Amino acid sequence: MTARYLQEEHHIFREAFRKFLQKEAYPFYDQWEEDRVIPRSFWEKMGENGFLCPWVDEKYGGLNADFAYSVVLLEEMERVGSSLVGIGLHNDIVTPYIEEYGSEEQKQRWLPKCISGEFITAIAMTEPSAGSDLAGIRMTAVKEGDHYVLNGEKTFITNGIHADLVVVVCKTDPKATPPHKGISLIVVDRDTPGFSRGKKLNKVGLHSQDTAELIFEDAKVPVENILGEEGKGFYYLMQQLQQERLIVAIEAVTAAEVMLKQTIQYVKSRDAFGKKISDFQTVQFRLAEMATEVEIGRTFLDDLIEKHINKENVVKKVSMAKYWTTEMARKVATECMQLHGGYGYMEEYEIARRYRDIPVASIYAGTNEIMKTIIVKELGL
């Protein structure tokens, strides 16, 4: 059943993007995983074909497309592999901060290059000593004349190596009470003096997605690079995290659908004890259970996407979706690997990569424990 928010133009767009990925991504993905990086040339091709930030206004080079186009991009990239999450982050998580809170001068300066693929973006929230507790960050930005001087470290930063623009979450007023009122967002350019990359992090999964440490040692950033108002950063983050968590749910449900489809195909082709594995009732029942949960996830997700497109407040439901769909996808990965038998543990089978890639979805964009605390608050408990 097709989601109600998808119109004919979205289906045409999906077909065009699938053809692009079949030519430019699928044949090279295994090599990217081995190289531990997605080349910048792929980003540039995405930009050339209108697949980066299509929702941005036409006056900056975008297509003024609705969020359903972003959904199509996210789903099709996840079908290729989870390591393409950095492109979704650039398209629908980081660039919206510039569009929503940036000045006209900032938008003119940055958005066209984000759309073309010339600029790759990242957002730097997490620190070695502060993860889910954003108010506990230690990174400082002290105003000195016409510059902010930034000091501190960030870690687990998606697109950290490639990034040309980094939206840095920092404290412009370390003495603010409560602490979150001292947080601001400052955009740091790649060539900023005092800004350097630490090591590229070696992860369990998402191998071709570059993730890095970022180091700021008296990094001098022009005051005109602040996003929005000083001290409002925490509120900006809270407003944008709804979409970020929805994106994680979209990727989780899509991954679960892919794993289920691949496993059904595998058990129908594999023989054991004189018959197909798919003929065993225990296998059939496990697949029936997974198919049911995946269908529930998809139904809930499509309803949520429609509400988000209609600008409804879905904080509670988005937290539910992010927590439940990522847990569901992780369970599907485990079950599907088991049904592949020994071959499921071999790198030549995609389920092995999917099994590695999916667990982090329950950690980033706010851990699932944080999602539950949000749900509890929304329930009035």
CORVEN-V346790 format. One record per helix or strand. SS is the DSSP state (alpha for helix, beta for strand). FROM is the first residue (numbers start at 0). TO is the last residue. If there is no record, write none. Layout:
ss:SS from:FROM to:TO
ss:SS from:FROM to:TO
//
This chain:
ss:alpha from:7 to:23
ss:alpha from:28 to:34
ss:alpha from:39 to:47
ss:alpha from:57 to:59
ss:alpha from:66 to:79
ss:alpha from:81 to:100
ss:alpha from:103 to:115
ss:beta from:120 to:123
ss:beta from:126 to:126
ss:beta from:129 to:129
ss:alpha from:133 to:135
ss:beta from:139 to:143
ss:beta from:146 to:157
ss:beta from:164 to:170
ss:alpha from:178 to:181
ss:beta from:182 to:188
ss:beta from:194 to:199
ss:beta from:210 to:221
ss:alpha from:222 to:224
ss:beta from:225 to:226
ss:alpha from:232 to:268
ss:beta from:270 to:271
ss:beta from:274 to:275
ss:alpha from:276 to:278
ss:alpha from:280 to:308
ss:alpha from:314 to:338
ss:alpha from:340 to:344
ss:alpha from:349 to:361
ss:alpha from:367 to:377
//
